């Protein structure tokens, strides 16, 4: 499950390498700091087939939805 996540930028389509959830999120933050400095990180998370563990995937989806709602409220 360590290499089950890949993040995509919501602004330009950049995507991280497959990796852990925290490593992907940090890579996404670094990408936004370099390429989109005044934009709140967004985008989407991809999961490898068979990597969903139920509750963990739901929590990530809820977190992403919350992030999208915060971005939309601005």
N, CA, C and O atoms as a GROMACS GRO file, in nm:
protein
  296
    1UNK      N    1   0.082  -0.119   0.000
    1UNK     CA    2   0.000   0.000   0.000
    1UNK      C    3   0.086   0.125   0.000
    1UNK      O    4   0.033   0.236  -0.015
    2UNK      N    5   0.217   0.112   0.016
    2UNK     CA    6   0.304   0.229   0.026
    2UNK      C    7   0.310   0.308  -0.105
    2UNK      O    8   0.325   0.430  -0.101
    3UNK      N    9   0.300   0.244  -0.218
    3UNK     CA   10   0.308   0.313  -0.346
    3UNK      C   11   0.174   0.312  -0.417
    3UNK      O   12   0.165   0.273  -0.534
    4UNK      N   13   0.071   0.354  -0.348
    4UNK     CA   14  -0.064   0.344  -0.402
    4UNK      C   15  -0.127   0.477  -0.439
    4UNK      O   16  -0.241   0.480  -0.486
    5UNK      N   17  -0.056   0.588  -0.419
    5UNK     CA   18  -0.116   0.721  -0.440
    5UNK      C   19  -0.036   0.801  -0.542
    5UNK      O   20   0.087   0.796  -0.546
    6UNK      N   21  -0.110   0.874  -0.626
    6UNK     CA   22  -0.048   0.970  -0.718
    6UNK      C   23  -0.138   1.093  -0.721
    6UNK      O   24  -0.259   1.082  -0.738
    7UNK      N   25  -0.078   1.208  -0.703
    7UNK     CA   26  -0.153   1.334  -0.698
    7UNK      C   27  -0.139   1.407  -0.831
    7UNK      O   28  -0.033   1.406  -0.893
    8UNK      N   29  -0.248   1.472  -0.873
    8UNK     CA   30  -0.248   1.554  -0.994
    8UNK      C   31  -0.277   1.698  -0.959
    8UNK      O   32  -0.364   1.727  -0.877
    9UNK      N   33  -0.203   1.788  -1.021
    9UNK     CA   34  -0.222   1.932  -1.000
    9UNK      C   35  -0.355   1.974  -1.061
    9UNK      O   36  -0.391   1.930  -1.170
   10UNK      N   37  -0.427   2.060  -0.991
   10UNK     CA   38  -0.554   2.110  -1.042
   10UNK      C   39  -0.539   2.226  -1.138
   10UNK      O   40  -0.636   2.270  -1.199
   11UNK      N   41  -0.416   2.277  -1.153
   11UNK     CA   42  -0.393   2.394  -1.237
   11UNK      C   43  -0.331   2.358  -1.372
   11UNK      O   44  -0.369   2.415  -1.474
   12UNK      N   45  -0.234   2.265  -1.373
   12UNK     CA   46  -0.160   2.242  -1.497
   12UNK      C   47  -0.151   2.095  -1.539
   12UNK      O   48  -0.095   2.067  -1.645
   13UNK      N   49  -0.204   2.003  -1.462
   13UNK     CA   50  -0.198   1.862  -1.502
   13UNK      C   51  -0.074   1.789  -1.456
   13UNK      O   52  -0.059   1.670  -1.484
   14UNK      N   53   0.017   1.856  -1.385
   14UNK     CA   54   0.136   1.789  -1.331
   14UNK      C   55   0.092   1.676  -1.240
   14UNK      O   56  -0.009   1.688  -1.170
   15UNK      N   57   0.165   1.565  -1.240
   15UNK     CA   58   0.132   1.456  -1.149
   15UNK      C   59   0.258   1.404  -1.082
   15UNK      O   60   0.367   1.405  -1.141
   16UNK      N   61   0.242   1.361  -0.959
   16UNK     CA   62   0.354   1.308  -0.884
   16UNK      C   63   0.377   1.162  -0.923
   16UNK      O   64   0.295   1.101  -0.992
   17UNK      N   65   0.490   1.109  -0.879
   17UNK     CA   66   0.516   0.967  -0.897
   17UNK      C   67   0.429   0.889  -0.799
   17UNK      O   68   0.381   0.946  -0.701
   18UNK      N   69   0.408   0.761  -0.825
   18UNK     CA   70   0.335   0.677  -0.731
   18UNK      C   71   0.415   0.670  -0.602
   18UNK      O   72   0.537   0.654  -0.605
   19UNK      N   73   0.349   0.683  -0.490
   19UNK     CA   74   0.418   0.678  -0.362
   19UNK      C   75   0.320   0.674  -0.248
   19UNK      O   76   0.202   0.645  -0.266
   20UNK      N   77   0.370   0.703  -0.130
   20UNK     CA   78   0.284   0.705  -0.012
   20UNK      C   79   0.198   0.830  -0.015
   20UNK      O   80   0.224   0.925  -0.089
   21UNK      N   81   0.096   0.829   0.067
   21UNK     CA   82   0.004   0.942   0.072
   21UNK      C   83   0.076   1.070   0.116
   21UNK      O   84   0.058   1.175   0.054
   22UNK      N   85   0.155   1.061   0.221
   22UNK     CA   86   0.222   1.182   0.271
   22UNK      C   87   0.329   1.231   0.175
   22UNK      O   88   0.344   1.352   0.158
   23UNK      N   89   0.402   1.141   0.112
   23UNK     CA   90   0.505   1.181   0.016
   23UNK      C   91   0.442   1.252  -0.104
   23UNK      O   92   0.495   1.351  -0.154
   24UNK      N   93   0.329   1.201  -0.150
   24UNK     CA   94   0.259   1.264  -0.263
   24UNK      C   95   0.207   1.402  -0.228
   24UNK      O   96   0.216   1.494  -0.308
   25UNK      N   97   0.152   1.415  -0.107
   25UNK     CA   98   0.101   1.545  -0.065
   25UNK      C   99   0.213   1.647  -0.053
   25UNK      O  100   0.197   1.762  -0.094
   26UNK      N  101   0.328   1.606   0.002
   26UNK     CA  102   0.441   1.698   0.014
   26UNK      C  103   0.494   1.737  -0.125
   26UNK      O  104   0.533   1.852  -0.146
   27UNK      N  105   0.496   1.642  -0.217
   27UNK     CA  106   0.540   1.673  -0.354
   27UNK      C  107   0.444   1.771  -0.421
   27UNK      O  108   0.487   1.859  -0.495
   28UNK      N  109   0.315   1.756  -0.394
   28UNK     CA  110   0.215   1.847  -0.450
   28UNK      C  111   0.233   1.987  -0.392
   28UNK      O  112   0.226   2.086  -0.466
   29UNK      N  113   0.254   1.996  -0.263
   29UNK     CA  114   0.278   2.127  -0.200
   29UNK      C  115   0.402   2.193  -0.259
   29UNK      O  116   0.401   2.313  -0.288
   30UNK      N  117   0.509   2.116  -0.278
   30UNK     CA  118   0.632   2.171  -0.337
   30UNK      C  119   0.607   2.220  -0.480
   30UNK      O  120   0.658   2.325  -0.519
   31UNK      N  121   0.530   2.144  -0.556
   31UNK     CA  122   0.497   2.183  -0.693
   31UNK      C  123   0.421   2.315  -0.694
   31UNK      O  124   0.452   2.406  -0.771
   32UNK      N  125   0.320   2.326  -0.608
   32UNK     CA  126   0.242   2.450  -0.601
   32UNK      C  127   0.328   2.567  -0.556
   32UNK      O  128   0.311   2.678  -0.607
   33UNK      N  129   0.420   2.546  -0.463
   33UNK     CA  130   0.509   2.653  -0.420
   33UNK      C  131   0.596   2.703  -0.535
   33UNK      O  132   0.620   2.823  -0.547
   34UNK      N  133   0.642   2.611  -0.621
   34UNK     CA  134   0.727   2.648  -0.734
   34UNK      C  135   0.647   2.708  -0.850
   34UNK      O  136   0.683   2.814  -0.902
   35UNK      N  137   0.540   2.642  -0.889
   35UNK     CA  138   0.469   2.678  -1.012
   35UNK      C  139   0.347   2.767  -0.993
   35UNK      O  140   0.313   2.845  -1.082
   36UNK      N  141   0.281   2.757  -0.881
   36UNK     CA  142   0.157   2.831  -0.856
   36UNK      C  143   0.163   2.891  -0.714
   36UNK      O  144   0.086   2.849  -0.628
   37UNK      N  145   0.252   2.987  -0.690
   37UNK     CA  146   0.281   3.031  -0.553
   37UNK      C  147   0.164   3.092  -0.476
   37UNK      O  148   0.163   3.082  -0.354
   38UNK      N  149   0.067   3.151  -0.540
   38UNK     CA  150  -0.043   3.216  -0.467
   38UNK      C  151  -0.173   3.136  -0.473
   38UNK      O  152  -0.280   3.190  -0.445
   39UNK      N  153  -0.164   3.009  -0.510
   39UNK     CA  154  -0.283   2.925  -0.526
   39UNK      C  155  -0.281   2.816  -0.418
   39UNK      O  156  -0.177   2.756  -0.391
   40UNK      N  157  -0.396   2.792  -0.357
   40UNK     CA  158  -0.408   2.684  -0.259
   40UNK      C  159  -0.400   2.551  -0.333
   40UNK      O  160  -0.470   2.533  -0.433
   41UNK      N  161  -0.316   2.457  -0.287
   41UNK     CA  162  -0.304   2.328  -0.356
   41UNK      C  163  -0.439   2.258  -0.372
   41UNK      O  164  -0.520   2.254  -0.279
   42UNK      N  165  -0.460   2.205  -0.490
   42UNK     CA  166  -0.584   2.133  -0.520
   42UNK      C  167  -0.555   2.020  -0.615
   42UNK      O  168  -0.442   1.970  -0.619
   43UNK      N  169  -0.652   1.979  -0.690
   43UNK     CA  170  -0.633   1.870  -0.784
   43UNK      C  171  -0.704   1.745  -0.740
   43UNK      O  172  -0.810   1.751  -0.678
   44UNK      N  173  -0.645   1.632  -0.772
   44UNK     CA  174  -0.709   1.506  -0.737
   44UNK      C  175  -0.605   1.402  -0.702
   44UNK      O  176  -0.487   1.418  -0.730
   45UNK      N  177  -0.651   1.296  -0.639
   45UNK     CA  178  -0.566   1.184  -0.600
   45UNK      C  179  -0.609   1.062  -0.679
   45UNK      O  180  -0.728   1.034  -0.690
   46UNK      N  181  -0.512   0.990  -0.732
   46UNK     CA  182  -0.540   0.863  -0.801
   46UNK      C  183  -0.497   0.750  -0.709
   46UNK      O  184  -0.400   0.762  -0.635
   47UNK      N  185  -0.571   0.640  -0.714
   47UNK     CA  186  -0.538   0.521  -0.637
   47UNK      C  187  -0.512   0.406  -0.733
   47UNK      O  188  -0.583   0.391  -0.833
   48UNK      N  189  -0.412   0.328  -0.703
   48UNK     CA  190  -0.387   0.209  -0.785
   48UNK      C  191  -0.497   0.108  -0.764
   48UNK      O  192  -0.557   0.102  -0.656
   49UNK      N  193  -0.524   0.029  -0.864
   49UNK     CA  194  -0.626  -0.076  -0.856
   49UNK      C  195  -0.598  -0.167  -0.737
   49UNK      O  196  -0.485  -0.210  -0.715
   50UNK      N  197  -0.702  -0.195  -0.660
   50UNK     CA  198  -0.689  -0.285  -0.548
   50UNK      C  199  -0.623  -0.224  -0.426
   50UNK      O  200  -0.596  -0.295  -0.329
   51UNK      N  201  -0.595  -0.094  -0.428
   51UNK     CA  202  -0.525  -0.032  -0.316
   51UNK      C  203  -0.619   0.031  -0.215
   51UNK      O  204  -0.576   0.070  -0.107
   52UNK      N  205  -0.745   0.040  -0.248
   52UNK     CA  206  -0.840   0.104  -0.157
   52UNK      C  207  -0.862   0.017  -0.034
   52UNK      O  208  -0.888  -0.102  -0.044
   53UNK      N  209  -0.850   0.081   0.082
   53UNK     CA  210  -0.867   0.006   0.206
   53UNK      C  211  -0.997   0.043   0.275
   53UNK      O  212  -1.010   0.024   0.396
   54UNK      N  213  -1.092   0.094   0.203
   54UNK     CA  214  -1.221   0.128   0.262
   54UNK      C  215  -1.222   0.265   0.327
   54UNK      O  216  -1.230   0.366   0.258
   55UNK      N  217  -1.212   0.269   0.458
   55UNK     CA  218  -1.224   0.394   0.534
   55UNK      C  219  -1.114   0.492   0.497
   55UNK      O  220  -1.140   0.613   0.492
   56UNK      N  221  -0.993   0.446   0.472
   56UNK     CA  222  -0.884   0.536   0.437
   56UNK      C  223  -0.913   0.612   0.309
   56UNK      O  224  -0.887   0.732   0.300
   57UNK      N  225  -0.965   0.544   0.210
   57UNK     CA  226  -1.000   0.610   0.084
   57UNK      C  227  -1.112   0.710   0.101
   57UNK      O  228  -1.111   0.816   0.038
   58UNK      N  229  -1.207   0.678   0.186
   58UNK     CA  230  -1.318   0.772   0.212
   58UNK      C  231  -1.267   0.897   0.282
   58UNK      O  232  -1.312   1.007   0.251
   59UNK      N  233  -1.175   0.881   0.375
   59UNK     CA  234  -1.121   0.997   0.445
   59UNK      C  235  -1.044   1.088   0.350
   59UNK      O  236  -1.054   1.211   0.360
   60UNK      N  237  -0.971   1.031   0.259
   60UNK     CA  238  -0.898   1.111   0.161
   60UNK      C  239  -0.997   1.185   0.071
   60UNK      O  240  -0.980   1.303   0.044
   61UNK      N  241  -1.100   1.115   0.027
   61UNK     CA  242  -1.201   1.180  -0.058
   61UNK      C  243  -1.269   1.294   0.016
   61UNK      O  244  -1.293   1.400  -0.042
   62UNK      N  245  -1.301   1.274   0.143
   62UNK     CA  246  -1.362   1.381   0.222
   62UNK      C  247  -1.266   1.499   0.237
   62UNK      O  248  -1.309   1.614   0.230
   63UNK      N  249  -1.139   1.471   0.258
   63UNK     CA  250  -1.039   1.577   0.269
   63UNK      C  251  -1.028   1.658   0.142
   63UNK      O  252  -1.018   1.780   0.146
   64UNK      N  253  -1.030   1.590   0.029
   64UNK     CA  254  -1.021   1.659  -0.100
   64UNK      C  255  -1.146   1.743  -0.124
   64UNK      O  256  -1.137   1.856  -0.173
   65UNK      N  257  -1.261   1.688  -0.090
   65UNK     CA  258  -1.385   1.765  -0.107
   65UNK      C  259  -1.383   1.890  -0.019
   65UNK      O  260  -1.427   1.996  -0.062
   66UNK      N  261  -1.333   1.877   0.103
   66UNK     CA  262  -1.322   1.992   0.193
   66UNK      C  263  -1.228   2.096   0.134
   66UNK      O  264  -1.257   2.215   0.139
   67UNK      N  265  -1.116   2.052   0.078
   67UNK     CA  266  -1.021   2.143   0.016
   67UNK      C  267  -1.084   2.215  -0.103
   67UNK      O  268  -1.064   2.336  -0.119
   68UNK      N  269  -1.158   2.144  -0.184
   68UNK     CA  270  -1.226   2.206  -0.298
   68UNK      C  271  -1.328   2.308  -0.251
   68UNK      O  272  -1.341   2.415  -0.310
   69UNK      N  273  -1.401   2.276  -0.145
   69UNK     CA  274  -1.500   2.370  -0.092
   69UNK      C  275  -1.431   2.497  -0.038
   69UNK      O  276  -1.484   2.607  -0.054
   70UNK      N  277  -1.316   2.481   0.027
   70UNK     CA  278  -1.244   2.598   0.076
   70UNK      C  279  -1.197   2.684  -0.039
   70UNK      O  280  -1.207   2.807  -0.033
   71UNK      N  281  -1.144   2.621  -0.145
   71UNK     CA  282  -1.099   2.696  -0.262
   71UNK      C  283  -1.217   2.768  -0.328
   71UNK      O  284  -1.204   2.884  -0.367
   72UNK      N  285  -1.331   2.702  -0.340
   72UNK     CA  286  -1.448   2.762  -0.404
   72UNK      C  287  -1.504   2.877  -0.321
   72UNK      O  288  -1.561   2.970  -0.377
   73UNK      N  289  -1.488   2.871  -0.190
   73UNK     CA  290  -1.541   2.977  -0.105
   73UNK      C  291  -1.460   3.106  -0.116
   73UNK      O  292  -1.510   3.213  -0.082
   74UNK      N  293  -1.339   3.096  -0.162
   74UNK     CA  294  -1.255   3.214  -0.176
   74UNK      C  295  -1.299   3.286  -0.295
   74UNK      O  296  -1.243   3.391  -0.328
   0.00000   0.00000   0.00000
